[in-house]
Amino acid sequence: MPEHVSMPMWCGVALPAVLIIACAFVLAGYRYGRRFEIRQRPVPGLPGLPALPPQRTSGPHREYVEPSAAERAAFAGLMRRLGDG
């Protein structure tokens, strides 16, 4: 290492550069289809236990309340004011 370069300055340049290069390799691997697999070790006594529980395929029940005539009129007035803006 050159004499005029201090250790904090070296770590402030080299460490981010190494991290940027590592991130570029990982993103390039994802971009070009080389997925990095993480293999899970089986849990003794619990065969086939997934790491995550099964996810729901549908969302929560949606609620709907019919707006009153006054609310519809207020909303229409707001839309007219915003449209004129």
C-alpha positions in Angstrom: 0.0 0.0 0.0 1.4 3.4 -0.8 2.7 5.5 2.1 0.4 8.5 1.4 -2.8 6.4 1.6 -4.1 5.9 5.1 -5.8 2.7 6.3 -9.3 4.4 6.8 -9.0 5.9 3.3 -8.1 2.5 1.9 -11.0 0.8 3.6 -13.3 3.7 2.5 -12.5 3.0 -1.1 -11.7 -0.7 -1.3 -14.5 -2.1 0.8 -17.3 -0.4 -1.2 -15.6 -1.3 -4.4 -15.5 -5.0 -3.4 -19.2 -4.9 -2.3 -20.2 -3.3 -5.6 -18.4 -5.9 -7.6 -20.0 -8.7 -5.5 -23.5 -7.3 -6.0 -22.9 -7.0 -9.7 -21.9 -10.7 -9.9 -25.0 -11.7 -8.0 -27.3 -9.5 -10.1 -25.7 -10.8 -13.3 -26.3 -14.3 -12.1 -30.0 -13.6 -11.5 -30.3 -11.8 -14.8 -28.8 -14.6 -16.9 -30.6 -17.4 -15.2 -27.9 -18.8 -12.8 -29.9 -19.0 -9.7 -28.1 -19.6 -6.4 -29.8 -22.4 -4.6 -29.9 -22.5 -0.8 -30.3 -26.1 0.3 -32.0 -26.7 3.6 -30.9 -29.5 5.9 -33.7 -31.8 6.9 -35.0 -31.4 10.4 -34.6 -34.7 12.4 -37.9 -36.3 13.1 -39.9 -33.9 10.9 -39.7 -35.1 7.3 -40.8 -32.8 4.6 -41.2 -29.8 6.9 -41.2 -26.7 4.7 -39.3 -23.6 5.7 -42.4 -21.4 5.1 -46.0 -22.3 5.7 -48.2 -22.7 2.7 -49.4 -19.3 1.4 -53.0 -18.4 0.8 -54.0 -18.2 -2.8 -56.7 -15.6 -2.3 -56.8 -12.3 -0.4 -58.9 -11.4 2.5 -62.7 -10.9 2.1 -63.4 -7.5 0.6 -66.0 -5.3 2.3 -68.1 -2.8 0.3 -70.4 -0.1 1.6 -72.8 1.7 -0.7 -72.2 5.5 -0.6 -75.1 7.7 0.2 -76.5 10.3 -2.2 -74.8 13.1 -0.3 -71.4 11.3 -0.5 -71.8 10.7 -4.2 -72.7 14.3 -4.8 -69.6 15.5 -2.7 -67.4 13.1 -4.7 -68.7 14.4 -8.0 -68.2 18.0 -6.9 -64.6 17.1 -5.9 -63.9 15.5 -9.2 -65.3 18.6 -11.1 -63.0 20.9 -9.0 -60.0 18.7 -9.6 -60.8 18.5 -13.3 -61.0 22.3 -13.6 -57.6 22.7 -11.9 
